[in-house]
């Protein structure tokens, strides 16, 4: 039912303030839950970010309530909360290094490969005569 303030709106300003307050409370409560599950699993934010996804900075944001975790991260957190033994499974399939580390390594190797290509054998550059 529309408010009786003559605005034609579906919700009044008070309704929206109440809704925003409830949303903020839920974000803060889930932020505390994310931190509790991570601590229960004895993971640092960096480890949790690597294993669950998003990285260390993402976990800082999740735990402060600044950013809600993705649906995938929520699913993994809930599974690990109920089945902490599955942490070893995730650890075994997640890379030990972050994507940023892999990109940095690839870039430095790429610079080395450029020099190697320039020093390739002459026959690789020979042209076919007609």
N, C-alpha and C positions, 0 to 999 in steps of 0.2 A: 504494500500500500504506500502511496506517495505521501511525503510529509505535508502537513497543513500550512506550510509557510508561503504558499503561492508560487514557489520557484519552478514547479513542474519537474523537479528532480525526483529520481527514484529514492535516493537516500539523502538525509539531511547532513549537515556538517557534523552534528553530534554523532550520527551513525558512523560516519567515516572516521572520526577521531577514535571511537570505540573500536572499530575494526583495526585501525592502525596500531592501537595500543595492544590489542590481542595478538596481532602479527608479530610485533616487537617482542612480546613475552615469549612467544613460541620460538622465535629465532634465538633468544638468549638461552632458553631452556635446552634447545637442541645443541647449541654451541657447547654447553656444559656436558651434554651427553657425549658429543664427539670426543671431548677431552677425556672424559671418564673411560670410554672404551679404549682410547689410545693408551692411557695409563694402565688399564687392566691388562693390555697386551704387552706392556713394558716396551713400548716403542717411543722413540723420539719423534718430533714433528717431521724431521727429515726422513726417517725410516718409514713412517706412516705415509708420507707423501710419495715415496718411491713405490711402496708396496700397494697402496690403495689407489694412488694416482693424484695428480695435481701438484705435487711438489711441496716443499717445506713452507713456502710463502702461502700456498693455498690453505694448508692446515692452520697456519697462524690466523688467517682470515675466518676459517670455519669456527675455530675455537674462540674467537673474539666476537662472533656473531655478525661480523661485517659482511660476509658472503656466505650464503647457504651452500652446502656441498651439493655436487651433482647427484642425480638419481642413482647413477652407477656407484658413486662413492658411498651414498647412504646404504645401498644394497649390500655392498661389501662390509661396511661397518656393522650392519645388523647381523649378517651371517657370522662375522668374526666374534661378535658379542655372544652369540648363542653357541658357536662352535669354534672356540679359540684354537683348537688343534689344527684347524685348516690354515692357520697363519703360515705354517711350514710349507704347505702346498703353494700358497701365493708367493712366498719368498723364493721358492725354487723356480718359478716361471717369470718372475720380474727381474729385469736387468739390475746388476750391481751398481751400474753407473747411470746417472741421469741422462735424459735426452740432450741436455745442454752440454754435458761432458762428451757425449758421443759426437755432437756437431763440432765442438772445438777440436776434438781429435781428428775428425774427418777433414776439417779445414787445414789443419797443420800437415796432414798427410798429403792433401791435395796440392799444397804448395811444393812439397817435395817431389810429387809426381810430375809437376810441370817441368821442373829441371830435368827429370829423368827422361821425359819425352823429347826434350831438346837434344839430349845426348844419345838418342837412339842410333842404332847402326845405320850406315849409309844406305844399305840395300833397302831399308824400309822407306827411303825417300826417293829411290831411283825412279825415273820415268821410263815408260816403254817407248822405244823408238819405232817409227813407222816406215 
